[in-house]
Amino acid sequence: MGDRLHWILLRGTLLLLSAGSVVAVPAQIWSALRGSGAYWEGDLGYATSFSARMVHTRPHVDATWDGHATLSLDHASPQLRLATVMPDIALTITVGYVAGVLLLIVFNVQQGRSFAGRAASGLRWSATVIAVAAVTVPLAHTWANRLVVERALRHSDSAGSASPPGVTDALPTIIVWLLVSLLVLAVSRAFGEGSRLSRDVEGLV
């Protein structure tokens, strides 16, 4: 009973993540288009580089500075609002795809067909998707944050002094997820070898 419950919980979680991403992506886009503002908040580590000229913001921009920087645009363009949610959309798609692949593998394992189907190719694609997301999501975050800062500050030199962190600041996170991608790729190789051996055994029977 305990094992059965664990399988049900695992399948339910993976199904929720996979199906939820299908709903979440349109919801994120709809929310961005229906909204009116854009927001950026700076961590203390790099907010200290803000110039005092940061107070020279454009109209409809709320800016605060107390060792922690916050910029809020009341009337952001639809393009800017979409840009700010693109990293979250990319992450949602990645999670949904990987969860879908794992869900299919779990179903096969429960049915006693661990190496059946296209588990190996699905895991290889998952490794690729994770690796791409590991790089593109931080890049998209940096690009969107810079857009918000540039739109919020009145002078270009102020925007330069208030630059958000670059991709190098997210390098440790990128490396971790690239290692996860390599781990998934290694598991896919194991599944591919298991599938080959399974076919060989079936050929001998």
Secondary structure, DSSP 8 states (H G I E B T S, - for coil): -HHHHHHHHHHHHHHHHHHHHHHHHHHHHHHHHH---EEEEE-HHHHTT--GGGG-B-TTEEEEESSSEEEEESS--HHHHHHHHHHHHHHHHHHHHHHHHHHHHHHHHHTT-TT-TTHHHHHHHHHHHHHHHHHHHHHHHHHHHHHHHHHHBSSHHHHHHT----GGGGHHHHHHHHHHHHHHHHHHHHHHHHHHHHHHHHHH-
